[in-house]
Amino acid sequence: MLRLTSVFHRRLSELASQRVHLGQSGLSTTNVADWLRQQKQEKLADLGRDLVLFHPEPAFVVSDVLLDVTEFEIIERERPTHVISEMPQGATAQEVGAVEAERLLAAEALFDELSLLVAQGMGGDLPTAVLAPTYKETAYRLSLLSLLGDAEAALEKSVVADIVKLPLRLEISGELHEPDHPEVASISAGRLMSQ
């Protein structure tokens, strides 16, 4: 009986997850599942009387556990009578903040500069390509260059993905370059190479 209870509930859950409309009747499998849940045990037994040709005979059943689980399923388990679900209310998209807008502009500027390098068929010096008026923008541009060739980042639809898809590769040497810059004291030396 315990096994049949779990099988019955599993079948009802499968019906709910695979909602199918039954012909032109307007009924769906969810309606059928709800109807089955509302029927009494005697009626369900009558419906399935000719479907089972033999009764299950388990070789080993722990009767105490079987009784406890059966009692809970039949008597104590609370089931909601009607579940009312509603579609969530529409929400407007959040406005882009100043930081996000600043990063977008920095990424677009970097993409334009790198696209020019690719169009000319040549690479460039890393410090020259990365240095920007502020340390913050320089660090952001360098972090974007570290994504060159990243397959996962290339799948997105954004200016960052456009940068990643450029036919460039980054070669960084172990040396430091000390530019004449008010906020950047040193930066890794290296080159952007065309592929």
ChimeraX attribute file (.defattr): number of C-alpha atoms within 10 A of each C-alpha:
attribute: neighborCount
match mode: 1-to-1
recipient: residues
	/A:1	10
	/A:2	15
	/A:3	11
	/A:4	10
	/A:5	13
	/A:6	12
	/A:7	12
	/A:8	14
	/A:9	13
	/A:10	12
	/A:11	13
	/A:12	19
	/A:13	13
	/A:14	14
	/A:15	17
	/A:16	17
	/A:17	11
	/A:18	12
	/A:19	12
	/A:20	13
	/A:21	13
	/A:22	12
	/A:23	8
	/A:24	7
	/A:25	7
	/A:26	8
	/A:27	12
	/A:28	17
	/A:29	18
	/A:30	19
	/A:31	17
	/A:32	14
	/A:33	17
	/A:34	14
	/A:35	10
	/A:36	15
	/A:37	16
	/A:38	10
	/A:39	10
	/A:40	9
	/A:41	12
	/A:42	8
	/A:43	11
	/A:44	13
	/A:45	11
	/A:46	10
	/A:47	10
	/A:48	9
	/A:49	10
	/A:50	9
	/A:51	9
	/A:52	8
	/A:53	7
	/A:54	7
	/A:55	6
	/A:56	10
	/A:57	7
	/A:58	7
	/A:59	5
	/A:60	6
	/A:61	9
	/A:62	7
	/A:63	9
	/A:64	9
	/A:65	11
	/A:66	13
	/A:67	13
	/A:68	11
	/A:69	13
	/A:70	17
	/A:71	13
	/A:72	11
	/A:73	15
	/A:74	11
	/A:75	8
	/A:76	10
	/A:77	10
	/A:78	9
	/A:79	9
	/A:80	6
	/A:81	9
	/A:82	7
	/A:83	7
	/A:84	5
	/A:85	6
	/A:86	6
	/A:87	5
	/A:88	6
	/A:89	5
	/A:90	6
	/A:91	6
	/A:92	5
	/A:93	6
	/A:94	6
	/A:95	7
	/A:96	9
	/A:97	8
	/A:98	9
	/A:99	9
	/A:100	11
	/A:101	11
	/A:102	13
	/A:103	15
	/A:104	15
	/A:105	13
	/A:106	16
	/A:107	21
	/A:108	17
	/A:109	14
	/A:110	22
	/A:111	21
	/A:112	12
	/A:113	13
	/A:114	22
	/A:115	17
	/A:116	13
	/A:117	18
	/A:118	18
	/A:119	8
	/A:120	10
	/A:121	12
	/A:122	14
	/A:123	19
	/A:124	17
	/A:125	14
	/A:126	21
	/A:127	21
	/A:128	12
	/A:129	19
	/A:130	19
	/A:131	18
	/A:132	19
	/A:133	11
	/A:134	12
	/A:135	15
	/A:136	12
	/A:137	17
	/A:138	20
	/A:139	15
	/A:140	15
	/A:141	21
	/A:142	18
	/A:143	12
	/A:144	18
	/A:145	21
	/A:146	12
	/A:147	19
	/A:148	21
	/A:149	18
	/A:150	12
	/A:151	12
	/A:152	10
	/A:153	17
	/A:154	19
	/A:155	12
	/A:156	12
	/A:157	9
	/A:158	14
	/A:159	17
	/A:160	20
	/A:161	21
	/A:162	18
	/A:163	24
	/A:164	25
	/A:165	17
	/A:166	17
	/A:167	16
	/A:168	23
	/A:169	18
	/A:170	19
	/A:171	12
	/A:172	13
	/A:173	10
	/A:174	8
	/A:175	11
	/A:176	14
	/A:177	14
	/A:178	13
	/A:179	14
	/A:180	9
	/A:181	13
	/A:182	9
	/A:183	13
	/A:184	17
	/A:185	12
	/A:186	14
	/A:187	18
	/A:188	15
	/A:189	17
	/A:190	19
	/A:191	19
	/A:192	21
	/A:193	18
	/A:194	16
	/A:195	11
